[in-house]
Amino acid sequence: MNIYGMSDRAILREMGRRLKRKRLEKNISQEKLAELAGLNRTTIGEAERGTPFGVLTLVQILRALNALEEIDSFLPDPGVSPLQLAKMKGKERRRASPQTADANKGDIDW
């Protein structure tokens, strides 16, 4: 799947499809998941259909599904490279460096 070729809405639909599949793998109804997550059943249904939902809702659903480890796949901790660690001399980076408007336009270093 080429995620970069997908629209934002298509990505939300795919996330919803995967959440639904995870719920069904665990044999949990939408009503039960809503109860476990502290959400409304319609919120679960909307998320599964790809209606925009917040990060907190995602965390609540993953917690209720006992699947919080999925966040590591979604957004792994980048850690600090040995070179960066040597440059920082043990200091943790607290902010990004200022960039010119044209430098690295659209590029994000993960």
N, CA, C and O atoms as a printed pandas DataFrame, in Angstrom:
     atom_number atom_name residue_name chain_id  residue_number  x_coord  y_coord  z_coord
0              1         N          MET        A               1    0.841   -1.168    0.000
1              2        CA          MET        A               1    0.000    0.000    0.000
2              3         C          MET        A               1    0.895    1.244    0.000
3              4         O          MET        A               1    1.816    1.351    0.810
4              5         N          ASN        A               2    0.625    2.168   -0.899
5              6        CA          ASN        A               2    1.357    3.424   -0.964
6              7         C          ASN        A               2    0.606    4.466   -0.146
7              8         O          ASN        A               2   -0.282    5.150   -0.654
8              9         N          ILE        A               3    0.970    4.577    1.114
9             10        CA          ILE        A               3    0.278    5.479    2.028
10            11         C          ILE        A               3    0.386    6.934    1.584
11            12         O          ILE        A               3   -0.526    7.726    1.824
12            13         N          TYR        A               4    1.509    7.293    0.930
13            14        CA          TYR        A               4    1.694    8.674    0.481
14            15         C          TYR        A               4    0.789    9.021   -0.693
15            16         O          TYR        A               4    0.529   10.197   -0.949
16            17         N          GLY        A               5    0.316    8.028   -1.394
17            18        CA          GLY        A               5   -0.602    8.268   -2.503
18            19         C          GLY        A               5   -2.051    8.369   -2.062
19            20         O          GLY        A               5   -2.938    8.626   -2.877
20            21         N          MET        A               6   -2.295    8.166   -0.762
21            22        CA          MET        A               6   -3.659    8.187   -0.233
22            23         C          MET        A               6   -4.004    9.575    0.300
23            24         O          MET        A               6   -3.141   10.302    0.791
24            25         N          SER        A               7   -5.271    9.919    0.192
25            26        CA          SER        A               7   -5.741   11.173    0.788
26            27         C          SER        A               7   -5.832   10.995    2.305
27            28         O          SER        A               7   -5.788    9.876    2.816
28            29         N          ASP        A               8   -5.959   12.108    3.005
29            30        CA          ASP        A               8   -6.105   12.036    4.458
30            31         C          ASP        A               8   -7.341   11.224    4.838
31            32         O          ASP        A               8   -7.296   10.407    5.758
32            33         N          ARG        A               9   -8.427   11.448    4.137
33            34        CA          ARG        A               9   -9.678   10.705    4.417
34            35         C          ARG        A               9   -9.486    9.210    4.179
35            36         O          ARG        A               9   -9.984    8.390    4.950
36            37         N          ALA        A              10   -8.763    8.854    3.113
37            38        CA          ALA        A              10   -8.513    7.442    2.819
38            39         C          ALA        A              10   -7.668    6.810    3.927
39            40         O          ALA        A              10   -7.883    5.654    4.289
40            41         N          ILE        A              11   -6.724    7.555    4.456
41            42        CA          ILE        A              11   -5.904    7.043    5.558
42            43         C          ILE        A              11   -6.765    6.832    6.791
43            44         O          ILE        A              11   -6.612    5.825    7.483
44            45         N          LEU        A              12   -7.666    7.761    7.080
45            46        CA          LEU        A              12   -8.577    7.589    8.216
46            47         C          LEU        A              12   -9.467    6.365    8.033
47            48         O          LEU        A              12   -9.719    5.628    8.985
48            49         N          ARG        A              13   -9.942    6.150    6.806
49            50        CA          ARG        A              13  -10.765    4.957    6.539
50            51         C          ARG        A              13   -9.958    3.685    6.765
51            52         O          ARG        A              13  -10.469    2.709    7.314
52            53         N          GLU        A              14   -8.697    3.699    6.342
53            54        CA          GLU        A              14   -7.831    2.537    6.537
54            55         C          GLU        A              14   -7.576    2.305    8.031
55            56         O          GLU        A              14   -7.588    1.163    8.491
56            57         N          MET        A              15   -7.348    3.369    8.778
57            58        CA          MET        A              15   -7.164    3.230   10.224
58            59         C          MET        A              15   -8.420    2.647   10.864
59            60         O          MET        A              15   -8.342    1.763   11.717
60            61         N          GLY        A              16   -9.567    3.148   10.443
61            62        CA          GLY        A              16  -10.837    2.639   10.966
62            63         C          GLY        A              16  -11.032    1.169   10.639
63            64         O          GLY        A              16  -11.497    0.395   11.476
64            65         N          ARG        A              17  -10.677    0.789    9.425
65            66        CA          ARG        A              17  -10.795   -0.612    9.013
66            67         C          ARG        A              17   -9.907   -1.495    9.891
67            68         O          ARG        A              17  -10.307   -2.586   10.295
68            69         N          ARG        A              18   -8.713   -1.016   10.177
69            70        CA          ARG        A              18   -7.784   -1.791   11.005
70            71         C          ARG        A              18   -8.247   -1.872   12.455
71            72         O          ARG        A              18   -8.103   -2.912   13.097
72            73         N          LEU        A              19   -8.801   -0.777   12.973
73            74        CA          LEU        A              19   -9.347   -0.811   14.324
74            75         C          LEU        A              19  -10.496   -1.814   14.411
75            76         O          LEU        A              19  -10.599   -2.582   15.367
76            77         N          LYS        A              20  -11.351   -1.790   13.401
77            78        CA          LYS        A              20  -12.477   -2.731   13.385
78            79         C          LYS        A              20  -11.970   -4.166   13.337
79            80         O          LYS        A              20  -12.470   -5.029   14.059
80            81         N          ARG        A              21  -10.974   -4.423   12.485
81            82        CA          ARG        A              21  -10.416   -5.776   12.385
82            83         C          ARG        A              21   -9.831   -6.217   13.723
83            84         O          ARG        A              21  -10.022   -7.363   14.130
84            85         N          LYS        A              22   -9.122   -5.323   14.410
85            86        CA          LYS        A              22   -8.545   -5.636   15.724
86            87         C          LYS        A              22   -9.657   -5.944   16.722
87            88         O          LYS        A              22   -9.548   -6.884   17.509
88            89         N          ARG        A              23  -10.720   -5.154   16.688
89            90        CA          ARG        A              23  -11.860   -5.377   17.596
90            91         C          ARG        A              23  -12.492   -6.739   17.342
91            92         O          ARG        A              23  -12.788   -7.481   18.278
92            93         N          LEU        A              24  -12.696   -7.061   16.058
93            94        CA          LEU        A              24  -13.318   -8.341   15.714
94            95         C          LEU        A              24  -12.408   -9.518   16.047
95            96         O          LEU        A              24  -12.893  -10.575   16.452
96            97         N          GLU        A              25  -11.089   -9.350   15.882
97            98        CA          GLU        A              25  -10.137  -10.411   16.272
98            99         C          GLU        A              25  -10.276  -10.746   17.748
99           100         O          GLU        A              25  -10.113  -11.898   18.149
100          101         N          LYS        A              26  -10.575   -9.743   18.544
101          102        CA          LYS        A              26  -10.724   -9.932   19.986
102          103         C          LYS        A              26  -12.159  -10.286   20.360
103          104         O          LYS        A              26  -12.475  -10.457   21.537
104          105         N          ASN        A              27  -13.038  -10.396   19.338
105          106        CA          ASN        A              27  -14.435  -10.789   19.534
106          107         C          ASN        A              27  -15.154   -9.871   20.525
107          108         O          ASN        A              27  -15.826  -10.327   21.450
108          109         N          ILE        A              28  -14.995   -8.571   20.303
109          110        CA          ILE        A              28  -15.617   -7.563   21.158
110          111         C          ILE        A              28  -16.612   -6.770   20.311
111          112         O          ILE        A              28  -16.288   -6.337   19.205
112          113         N          SER        A              29  -17.809   -6.586   20.830
113          114        CA          SER        A              29  -18.808   -5.778   20.121
114          115         C          SER        A              29  -18.456   -4.302   20.245
115          116         O          SER        A              29  -17.671   -3.909   21.109
116          117         N          GLN        A              30  -19.045   -3.488   19.371
117          118        CA          GLN        A              30  -18.837   -2.039   19.471
118          119         C          GLN        A              30  -19.333   -1.527   20.819
119          120         O          GLN        A              30  -18.710   -0.657   21.428
120          121         N          GLU        A              31  -20.449   -2.069   21.277
121          122        CA          GLU        A              31  -21.006   -1.635   22.560
122          123         C          GLU        A              31  -20.036   -1.932   23.706
123          124         O          GLU        A              31  -19.801   -1.079   24.562
124          125         N          LYS        A              32  -19.480   -3.133   23.717
125          126        CA          LYS        A              32  -18.546   -3.518   24.781
126          127         C          LYS        A              32  -17.262   -2.678   24.708
127          128         O          LYS        A              32  -16.749   -2.231   25.734
128          129         N          LEU        A              33  -16.748   -2.466   23.486
129          130        CA          LEU        A              33  -15.551   -1.646   23.323
130          131         C          LEU        A              33  -15.806   -0.230   23.813
131          132         O          LEU        A              33  -14.960    0.362   24.484
132          133         N          ALA        A              34  -16.968    0.314   23.480
133          134        CA          ALA        A              34  -17.315    1.663   23.935
134          135         C          ALA        A              34  -17.331    1.726   25.460
135          136         O          ALA        A              34  -16.831    2.682   26.053
136          137         N          GLU        A              35  -17.899    0.718   26.080
137          138        CA          GLU        A              35  -17.944    0.659   27.540
138          139         C          GLU        A              35  -16.525    0.592   28.123
139          140         O          GLU        A              35  -16.197    1.321   29.059
140          141         N          LEU        A              36  -15.694   -0.284   27.562
141          142        CA          LEU        A              36  -14.319   -0.437   28.047
142          143         C          LEU        A              36  -13.487    0.834   27.854
143          144         O          LEU        A              36  -12.640    1.165   28.683
144          145         N          ALA        A              37  -13.742    1.542   26.744
145          146        CA          ALA        A              37  -12.972    2.741   26.408
146          147         C          ALA        A              37  -13.535    4.008   27.038
147          148         O          ALA        A              37  -12.885    5.054   27.018
148          149         N          GLY        A              38  -14.736    3.920   27.594
149          150        CA          GLY        A              38  -15.370    5.115   28.156
150          151         C          GLY        A              38  -15.859    6.062   27.075
151          152         O          GLY        A              38  -15.875    7.280   27.253
152          153         N          LEU        A              39  -16.261    5.476   25.944
153          154        CA          LEU        A              39  -16.744    6.257   24.806
154          155         C          LEU        A              39  -18.165    5.856   24.470
155          156         O          LEU        A              39  -18.691    4.880   25.005
156          157         N          ASN        A              40  -18.777    6.612   23.585
157          158        CA          ASN        A              40  -20.099    6.284   23.082
158          159         C          ASN        A              40  -19.963    5.268   21.948
159          160         O          ASN        A              40  -18.981    5.301   21.206
160          161         N          ARG        A              41  -20.923    4.380   21.807
161          162        CA          ARG        A              41  -20.872    3.391   20.739
162          163         C          ARG        A              41  -20.818    4.046   19.365
163          164         O          ARG        A              41  -20.157    3.538   18.460
164          165         N          THR        A              42  -21.508    5.169   19.205
165          166        CA          THR        A              42  -21.463    5.845   17.906
166          167         C          THR        A              42  -20.063    6.359   17.594
167          168         O          THR        A              42  -19.669    6.417   16.429
168          169         N          THR        A              43  -19.311    6.729   18.620
169          170        CA          THR        A              43  -17.927    7.174   18.412
170          171         C          THR        A              43  -17.088    6.030   17.860
171          172         O          THR        A              43  -16.274    6.237   16.960
172          173         N          ILE        A              44  -17.279    4.831   18.389
173          174        CA          ILE        A              44  -16.567    3.652   17.898
174          175         C          ILE        A              44  -16.939    3.387   16.448
175          176         O          ILE        A              44  -16.063    3.171   15.610
176          177         N          GLY        A              45  -18.223    3.403   16.150
177          178        CA          GLY        A              45  -18.687    3.165   14.775
178          179         C          GLY        A              45  -18.155    4.199   13.804
179          180         O          GLY        A              45  -17.735    3.865   12.696
180          181         N          GLU        A              46  -18.172    5.443   14.217
181          182        CA          GLU        A              46  -17.663    6.507   13.345
182          183         C          GLU        A              46  -16.171    6.350   13.106
183          184         O          GLU        A              46  -15.708    6.517   11.977
184          185         N          ALA        A              47  -15.407    6.031   14.148
185          186        CA          ALA        A              47  -13.965    5.825   13.995
186          187         C          ALA        A              47  -13.704    4.669   13.031
187          188         O          ALA        A              47  -12.819    4.754   12.180
188          189         N          GLU        A              48  -14.468    3.600   13.165
189          190        CA          GLU        A              48  -14.292    2.438   12.290
190          191         C          GLU        A              48  -14.665    2.744   10.842
191          192         O          GLU        A              48  -14.173    2.086    9.925
192          193         N          ARG        A              49  -15.515    3.719   10.631
193          194        CA          ARG        A              49  -15.879    4.122    9.261
194          195         C          ARG        A              49  -14.932    5.175    8.695
195          196         O          ARG        A              49  -15.035    5.541    7.524
196          197         N          GLY        A              50  -14.011    5.662    9.523
197          198        CA          GLY        A              50  -13.044    6.635    9.045
198          199         C          GLY        A              50  -13.449    8.077    9.237
199          200         O          GLY        A              50  -12.856    8.979    8.646
200          201         N          THR        A              51  -14.455    8.298   10.058
201          202        CA          THR        A              51  -14.810    9.671   10.405
202          203         C          THR        A              51  -13.673   10.241   11.251
203          204         O          THR        A              51  -13.159    9.545   12.126
204          205         N          PRO        A              52  -13.269   11.484   11.013
205          206        CA          PRO        A              52  -12.152   12.041   11.792
206          207         C          PRO        A              52  -12.380   11.915   13.296
207          208         O          PRO        A              52  -13.467   12.193   13.801
208          209         N          PHE        A              53  -11.329   11.488   13.998
209          210        CA          PHE        A              53  -11.384   11.361   15.449
210          211         C          PHE        A              53  -10.048   11.781   16.016
211          212         O          PHE        A              53   -9.037   11.796   15.314
212          213         N          GLY        A              54  -10.050   12.120   17.284
213          214        CA          GLY        A              54   -8.854   12.652   17.922
214          215         C          GLY        A              54   -7.892   11.573   18.400
215          216         O          GLY        A              54   -8.228   10.392   18.473
216          217         N          VAL        A              55   -6.694   12.020   18.718
217          218        CA          VAL        A              55   -5.659   11.122   19.214
218          219         C          VAL        A              55   -6.088   10.508   20.544
219          220         O          VAL        A              55   -5.824    9.330   20.788
220          221         N          LEU        A              56   -6.738   11.277   21.401
221          222        CA          LEU        A              56   -7.201   10.744   22.679
222          223         C          LEU        A              56   -8.166    9.583   22.453
223          224         O          LEU        A              56   -8.095    8.572   23.153
224          225         N          THR        A              57   -9.056    9.720   21.491
225          226        CA          THR        A              57   -9.988    8.639   21.168
226          227         C          THR        A              57   -9.224    7.408   20.717
227          228         O          THR        A              57   -9.551    6.295   21.128
228          229         N          LEU        A              58   -8.215    7.588   19.881
229          230        CA          LEU        A              58   -7.390    6.468   19.431
230          231         C          LEU        A              58   -6.719    5.779   20.616
231          232         O          LEU        A              58   -6.706    4.550   20.691
232          233         N          VAL        A              59   -6.168    6.552   21.534
233          234        CA          VAL        A              59   -5.519    5.982   22.717
234          235         C          VAL        A              59   -6.535    5.211   23.557
235          236         O          VAL        A              59   -6.238    4.114   24.030
236          237         N          GLN        A              60   -7.719    5.768   23.747
237          238        CA          GLN        A              60   -8.747    5.100   24.540
238          239         C          GLN        A              60   -9.164    3.777   23.887
239          240         O          GLN        A              60   -9.346    2.775   24.579
240          241         N          ILE        A              61   -9.312    3.773   22.573
241          242        CA          ILE        A              61   -9.698    2.549   21.869
242          243         C          ILE        A              61   -8.586    1.513   21.965
243          244         O          ILE        A              61   -8.848    0.350   22.274
244          245         N          LEU        A              62   -7.347    1.924   21.703
245          246        CA          LEU        A              62   -6.230    0.979   21.778
246          247         C          LEU        A              62   -6.064    0.425   23.193
247          248         O          LEU        A              62   -5.783   -0.762   23.362
248          249         N          ARG        A              63   -6.235    1.268   24.204
249          250        CA          ARG        A              63   -6.138    0.794   25.586
250          251         C          ARG        A              63   -7.221   -0.247   25.862
251          252         O          ARG        A              63   -6.945   -1.291   26.452
252          253         N          ALA        A              64   -8.447    0.038   25.436
253          254        CA          ALA        A              64   -9.557   -0.894   25.664
254          255         C          ALA        A              64   -9.349   -2.212   24.922
255          256         O          ALA        A              64   -9.798   -3.264   25.376
256          257         N          LEU        A              65   -8.666   -2.148   23.779
257          258        CA          LEU        A              65   -8.365   -3.359   23.012
258          259         C          LEU        A              65   -7.098   -4.054   23.513
259          260         O          LEU        A              65   -6.677   -5.072   22.963
260          261         N          ASN        A              66   -6.495   -3.488   24.566
261          262        CA          ASN        A              66   -5.223   -4.002   25.090
262          263         C          ASN        A              66   -4.183   -4.045   23.965
263          264         O          ASN        A              66   -3.466   -5.031   23.794
264          265         N          ALA        A              67   -4.123   -2.955   23.210
265          266        CA          ALA        A              67   -3.247   -2.885   22.035
266          267         C          ALA        A              67   -2.435   -1.589   22.002
267          268         O          ALA        A              67   -2.112   -1.094   20.922
268          269         N          LEU        A              68   -2.107   -1.041   23.152
269          270        CA          LEU        A              68   -1.333    0.200   23.182
270          271         C          LEU        A              68    0.043    0.052   22.541
271          272         O          LEU        A              68    0.633    1.040   22.103
272          273         N          GLU        A              69    0.559   -1.178   22.484
273          274        CA          GLU        A              69    1.868   -1.384   21.856
274          275         C          GLU        A              69    1.851   -1.029   20.374
275          276         O          GLU        A              69    2.909   -0.848   19.772
276          277         N          GLU        A              70    0.680   -0.927   19.785
277          278        CA          GLU        A              70    0.562   -0.541   18.378
278          279         C          GLU        A              70    1.107    0.866   18.157
279          280         O          GLU        A              70    1.510    1.201   17.044
280          281         N          ILE        A              71    1.124    1.685   19.191
281          282        CA          ILE        A              71    1.652    3.042   19.066
282          283         C          ILE        A              71    3.134    3.002   18.717
283          284         O          ILE        A              71    3.623    3.872   17.995
284          285         N          ASP        A              72    3.856    2.000   19.223
285          286        CA          ASP        A              72    5.272    1.873   18.886
286          287         C          ASP        A              72    5.475    1.618   17.397
287          288         O          ASP        A              72    6.455    2.081   16.815
288          289         N          SER        A              73    4.558    0.889   16.784
289          290        CA          SER        A              73    4.637    0.667   15.331
290          291         C          SER        A              73    4.283    1.943   14.583
291          292         O          SER        A              73    4.891    2.276   13.565
292          293         N          PHE        A              74    3.300    2.642   15.100
293          294        CA          PHE        A              74    2.795    3.853   14.474
294          295         C          PHE        A              74    3.796    5.000   14.564
295          296         O          PHE        A              74    4.028    5.711   13.586
296          297         N          LEU        A              75    4.376    5.172   15.722
297          298        CA          LEU        A              75    5.294    6.281   15.943
298          299         C          LEU        A              75    6.409    5.824   16.884
299          300         O          LEU        A              75    6.398    6.144   18.073
300          301         N          PRO        A              76    7.370    5.075   16.342
301          302        CA          PRO        A              76    8.431    4.537   17.199
302          303         C          PRO        A              76    9.293    5.640   17.797
303          304         O          PRO        A              76    9.466    6.710   17.214
304          305         N          ASP        A              77    9.824    5.349   18.970
305          306        CA          ASP        A              77   10.739    6.276   19.623
306          307         C          ASP        A              77   12.022    6.325   18.798
307          308         O          ASP        A              77   12.690    5.302   18.647
308          309         N          PRO        A              78   12.383    7.499   18.257
309          310        CA          PRO        A              78   13.558    7.569   17.397
310          311         C          PRO        A              78   14.870    7.410   18.151
311          312         O          PRO        A              78   15.901    7.120   17.545
312          313         N          GLY        A              79   14.842    7.595   19.456
313          314        CA          GLY        A              79   16.080    7.496   20.210
314          315         C          GLY        A              79   17.057    8.580   19.785
315          316         O          GLY        A              79   16.688    9.511   19.070
316          317         N          VAL        A              80   18.278    8.460   20.218
317          318        CA          VAL        A              80   19.312    9.420   19.861
318          319         C          VAL        A              80   20.454    8.644   19.230
319          320         O          VAL        A              80   20.924    7.650   19.784
320          321         N          SER        A              81   20.897    9.105   18.067
321          322        CA          SER        A              81   22.012    8.434   17.399
322          323         C          SER        A              81   23.296    8.672   18.194
323          324         O          SER        A              81   23.422    9.688   18.878
324          325         N          PRO        A              82   24.246    7.743   18.109
325          326        CA          PRO        A              82   25.519    7.953   18.817
326          327         C          PRO        A              82   26.214    9.249   18.415
327          328         O          PRO        A              82   26.807    9.914   19.264
328          329         N          LEU        A              83   26.152    9.625   17.126
329          330        CA          LEU        A              83   26.767   10.874   16.684
330          331         C          LEU        A              83   26.092   12.085   17.320
331          332         O          LEU        A              83   26.754   13.009   17.793
332          333         N          GLN        A              84   24.763   12.060   17.323
333          334        CA          GLN        A              84   24.022   13.163   17.922
334          335         C          GLN        A              84   24.300   13.238   19.419
335          336         O          GLN        A              84   24.436   14.325   19.979
336          337         N          LEU        A              85   24.383   12.072   20.062
337          338        CA          LEU        A              85   24.673   12.026   21.490
338          339         C          LEU        A              85   26.035   12.647   21.788
339          340         O          LEU        A              85   26.183   13.387   22.760
340          341         N          ALA        A              86   27.025   12.347   20.953
341          342        CA          ALA        A              86   28.361   12.926   21.138
342          343         C          ALA        A              86   28.323   14.437   20.963
343          344         O          ALA        A              86   28.969   15.164   21.719
344          345         N          LYS        A              87   27.569   14.922   19.970
345          346        CA          LYS        A              87   27.461   16.363   19.747
346          347         C          LYS        A              87   26.800   17.050   20.938
347          348         O          LYS        A              87   27.202   18.139   21.348
348          349         N          MET        A              88   25.799   16.404   21.474
349          350        CA          MET        A              88   25.049   17.011   22.572
350          351         C          MET        A              88   25.782   16.885   23.903
351          352         O          MET        A              88   25.465   17.598   24.855
352          353         N          LYS        A              89   26.737   16.006   23.974
353          354        CA          LYS        A              89   27.511   15.778   25.204
354          355         C          LYS        A              89   26.586   15.553   26.394
355          356         O          LYS        A              89   26.751   16.141   27.463
356          357         N          GLY        A              90   25.592   14.667   26.166
357          358        CA          GLY        A              90   24.684   14.291   27.247
358          359         C          GLY        A              90   23.496   15.199   27.437
359          360         O          GLY        A              90   22.633   14.899   28.262
360          361         N          LYS        A              91   23.412   16.308   26.703
361          362        CA          LYS        A              91   22.278   17.223   26.834
362          363         C          LYS        A              91   21.170   16.791   25.888
363          364         O          LYS        A              91   21.429   16.501   24.720
364          365         N          GLU        A              92   19.950   16.747   26.377
365          366        CA          GLU        A              92   18.816   16.378   25.543
366          367         C          GLU        A              92   18.375   17.588   24.724
367          368         O          GLU        A              92   18.270   18.698   25.245
368          369         N          ARG        A              93   18.119   17.363   23.443
369          370        CA          ARG        A              93   17.677   18.451   22.571
370          371         C          ARG        A              93   16.290   18.897   23.006
371          372         O          ARG        A              93   15.411   18.068   23.242
372          373         N          ARG        A              94   16.094   20.204   23.112
373          374        CA          ARG        A              94   14.827   20.743   23.593
374          375         C          ARG        A              94   14.037   21.498   22.530
375          376         O          ARG        A              94   12.834   21.705   22.691
376          377         N          ARG        A              95   14.693   21.914   21.445
377          378        CA          ARG        A              95   13.972   22.621   20.385
378          379         C          ARG        A              95   14.686   22.442   19.058
379          380         O          ARG        A              95   15.854   22.057   19.005
380          381         N          ALA        A              96   13.953   22.731   17.982
381          382        CA          ALA        A              96   14.505   22.623   16.636
382          383         C          ALA        A              96   15.308   23.872   16.301
383          384         O          ALA        A              96   15.083   24.941   16.868
384          385         N          SER        A              97   16.237   23.723   15.385
385          386        CA          SER        A              97   17.025   24.867   14.923
386          387         C          SER        A              97   16.193   25.709   13.976
387          388         O          SER        A              97   15.383   25.162   13.227
388          389         N          PRO        A              98   16.366   27.018   13.985
389          390        CA          PRO        A              98   15.629   27.856   13.033
390          391         C          PRO        A              98   16.073   27.536   11.608
391          392         O          PRO        A              98   17.247   27.261   11.361
392          393         N          GLN        A              99   15.120   27.574   10.672
393          394        CA          GLN        A              99   15.416   27.296    9.272
394          395         C          GLN        A              99   14.922   28.461    8.428
395          396         O          GLN        A              99   14.009   29.187    8.819
396          397         N          THR        A             100   15.541   28.627    7.266
397          398        CA          THR        A             100   15.043   29.635    6.338
398          399         C          THR        A             100   13.779   29.106    5.700
399          400         O          THR        A             100   13.526   27.902    5.735
400          401         N          ALA        A             101   12.989   29.975    5.122
401          402        CA          ALA        A             101   11.707   29.590    4.543
402          403         C          ALA        A             101   11.858   28.568    3.428
403          404         O          ALA        A             101   11.000   27.699    3.276
404          405         N          ASP        A             102   12.934   28.649    2.640
405          406        CA          ASP        A             102   13.098   27.745    1.517
406          407         C          ASP        A             102   13.870   26.478    1.865
407          408         O          ASP        A             102   13.793   25.489    1.137
408          409         N          ALA        A             103   14.607   26.496    2.962
409          410        CA          ALA        A             103   15.433   25.336    3.315
410          411         C          ALA        A             103   14.560   24.169    3.732
411          412         O          ALA        A             103   13.687   24.309    4.589
412          413         N          ASN        A             104   14.801   23.014    3.121
413          414        CA          ASN        A             104   14.076   21.784    3.437
414          415         C          ASN        A             104   12.569   21.952    3.384
415          416         O          ASN        A             104   11.844   21.354    4.179
416          417         N          LYS        A             105   12.103   22.747    2.467
417          418        CA          LYS        A             105   10.672   23.019    2.352
418          419         C          LYS        A             105    9.908   21.716    2.222
419          420         O          LYS        A             105   10.126   20.958    1.276
420          421         N          GLY        A             106    9.011   21.447    3.168
421          422        CA          GLY        A             106    8.196   20.257    3.146
422          423         C          GLY        A             106    8.874   19.021    3.696
423          424         O          GLY        A             106    8.218   17.996    3.883
424          425         N          ASP        A             107   10.175   19.089    3.961
425          426        CA          ASP        A             107   10.889   17.921    4.474
426          427         C          ASP        A             107   10.798   17.908    6.002
427          428         O          ASP        A             107   10.926   18.942    6.657
428          429         N          ILE        A             108   10.577   16.731    6.543
429          430        CA          ILE        A             108   10.572   16.561    7.979
430          431         C          ILE        A             108   11.518   15.416    8.277
431          432         O          ILE        A             108   11.388   14.335    7.701
432          433         N          ASP        A             109   12.462   15.640    9.166
433          434        CA          ASP        A             109   13.367   14.580    9.568
434          435         C          ASP        A             109   12.753   13.835   10.727
435          436         O          ASP        A             109   12.529   14.417   11.789
436          437         N          TRP        A             110   12.481   12.582   10.548
437          438        CA          TRP        A             110   11.924   11.748   11.624
438          439         C          TRP        A             110   13.020   10.999   12.178
439          440         O          TRP        A             110   12.825   10.215   13.106
